[in-house]
Amino acid sequence: MRIFQLSYLLEKDNEFPQQNAYFNNSLAYYSNGHYAMAIGELEKIQYNNLIIPLYLRSQLLKGRCYENLQRWESAAYIYKSLYENIPLMQDYSAYYLGKVYLNMPDKKSAIESFQKILEEHPDSALIPRVRYQVALIYLEEGHLEYFLEECSLALDVAIEEQFKARILIRISDVLWENGQFINSLMHLKDLIENNYDRERVASHENLFVKRYLIVREDNIEMTPDLLLFCAGIYFNYRQYEVAESIYDEVIALQPAQLEMAGVFYNKARAAHYQGDYERAIGQCIYILENYAGPEDIIIRTIYLYAGALLSSGNRAMAVEKYREIIEKFPESYFAQSSYLRLSEIEFLRNQEIEGLEILDQLIVAYPKSSQAREASWKLARYYTNQDEAENALKYYRIIYDNFPESSQADDALYWFGKLQFSLNKEEGLQAHRILMDRYPDSFYTFYVPEELRREVKDIAEIIENSKSISIENIKNNYKPANNLARLAIYKAELLSTIDLYQESASEIIKALDYESGNIFLIYLLTELYYKNQEYYRSIGWAQTLFNYFLNNNKIKEMPFLFWRYAFPDNYISTISTWTSHYNLDPYLVLATIREESHFNNYSESRAGARGLMQIILSTGEWISQKLDYQQFDYDLLFELDVNIHFGCWYLKYLQEKYNNNYYLIISGYNAGPGITDRWIERFDVNKIDFFVENIPYQETTEHIKKVMRSYRIYKIIYDN
């Protein structure tokens, strides 16, 4: 290990220029598919104790070249020689040797090679992959029981969620093909419940439902837990009638292992969401008359009962039920939410004073709760729209003082400063100084007075200054102290040099097991996924980096590269093609994709929105007609070029409709142009901050702010 570290440092200092030149030449040949020429360069690199990392890389790359040329005997010789002569990374030498044996084919030798890893390197990051390789060999030989056993062992030691998903979907498929339908569904359920594959949640849920229906057609008896799980999927996709029918089936079974009050509650919810409030009320009454617990279900039932009463027009009785929750279960989340509902009822009755008083009662009773924050925001916005600045200021201050880490703290600071500015200019400016210092990336920092933007470092200056912060700074400040984590970094860097990104990522994830949350490790993982074009996972880890620096008030210490990873220009070639065609701002498209799908090409919402720009079926069909697509298919929305083309066309349509007003374009894209038109009639578009905050749909308000914030950051990062 010490010799390896020394040679690693010497190599970093370019103490071996000739050998590095040979390796770089070979890497260039390899990248262009000239494998024989790459081998010729690699053969010039001879073993030396002082160039162990370089020698390892060169031999692993040579092995890959032989594999691509299908010269399996030569590849096996390389990996076998590495295993016998270089102690470091023996697990990888044996792993690739085993895979070569599979191609020869020599399954017996492959299993022996894999077995060496299991016995001699039990802590290797490769163990889950080795177990899975062995499982696949057993599967190919028809040993289903051994396949399942090895897969189970792989799952036990696997850390990577995506790898667990890969194993579970394979098990599910194999069991399905072998007629073990219930077990197949159980493994698919495990995958979905644990959210192992965040990129393809909807596709796995759709597969579960498809297989569930086949099982039902064959009259195979379903377990109650599978029935309830499937009902939950139907419910989430707003197929409430189907969900309710499944709940009825479980109720008819009356399984002893289930808490039946919860099943009845879900049945009542399904009726409520179908708009059948009387039936929902009847179900709630049945639960309350026949079940004494569990307490959580009883509270939820009373809350649902109150909601159904309110929706059916019985406000007086709804008030009774909300007050019952507050009195009987004051520590419950639903007691706090009941205050909000009571306030809404008073506003519906046009008794605004009473509604405001109830919100104040909530703040006093639960000052640190999320509902108190919501109540404070409602009061602040009410008084802002009533031009009662003094009252509004009180509640904006409550939000910032009590909830500085919340998503509304920056909003509250902006509005506090804006209202205070007319009463006491210096206090207003001070609030905006705090906003720009504490939340420099906020949507609202772009709306503070120009004089302050010239005085305080804004996001543009922070990003510009970040270009002088090197990754070496991050490495020096955050490099892991744990020796095993450091060794994993060496291995990961070696593997990534020859494009072995998945194995490299496994090493970093293993290192995070030693030092959870380490910033340097998270950076390496972000970079690996980016290089491997796994953009959804890359941006997820980049957001973790961004949140760390922002939440710890260290945003000015974040390197420029981190900004680019957090706001990437993935698929820019395709985006540029269509933005040029439609005369669109490419940064608006990038910002839209970032906030709609986080660059997940397989993204599918439960409302059916698909792809990078989240286009629903009806909108896709309409756009396809406008573009004269002869054979539009729903699955086309998963195709990168089609999805971006459709999204750009729709943005162009909204751009023309709303005269290039980005706020209205984003609103139209999120909520629909018809609804946006109604908001334009109700609210003054010339006061854009008021317009955005007064939109009745909180989701659209937040979406506009997110996209516009991303848009401005994109312009700062990429304009030059």
Secondary structure by P-SEA (a helix, b strand, c coil): caaaaaaaaaaaacccaaaaaaaaaaaaaaaacaaaaaaaaaaabbbbcccaaaaaaaaaaaaaaaaaacaaaaaaaaaaaaaaccccaaaaaaaaaaaaaaaaccaaaaaaaaaaaaaccccccaaaaaaaaaaaaaaaacaaaaaaaaaaaaaaccccaaaaaaaaaaaaaaaaaacaaaaaaaaaaaaaaaccccccaaaaaaaaaaaaaaaaaacccccaaaaaaaaaaaaaacaaaaaaaaaaaaaaacccccaaaaaaaaaaaaaaaacaaaaaaaaaaaaaaccccaaaaaaaaaaaaaaaaaaacaaaaaaaaaaaaaaaccccaaaaaaaaaaaaaaaaacaaaaaaaaaaaaaaaccccaaaaaaaaaaaaaaaaacaaaaaaaaaaaaaaccccccaaaaaaaaaaaaaccccaaaaaaaaaaaaaacccccccccccaaaaaccccaaaaaaacccccaaaaaaacccccaaaaaaaaaaaaaaaacaaaaaaaaaaaaaaaccccaaaaaaaaaaaaaacaaaaaaaaaaaaaaaaaaacccccccaaaaaaaccccaaaaaaaaaaaacccaaaaaaaaaaaccccccccccccccccccccaaaaaaaaaaaccccccccccccaaaaaaaaaaaaaaaaaaaccaaaaaaaaaaccaaaaaaaaacccccaaaaaaaacccaaaaaaaaaaaaaaaaaaaaccc
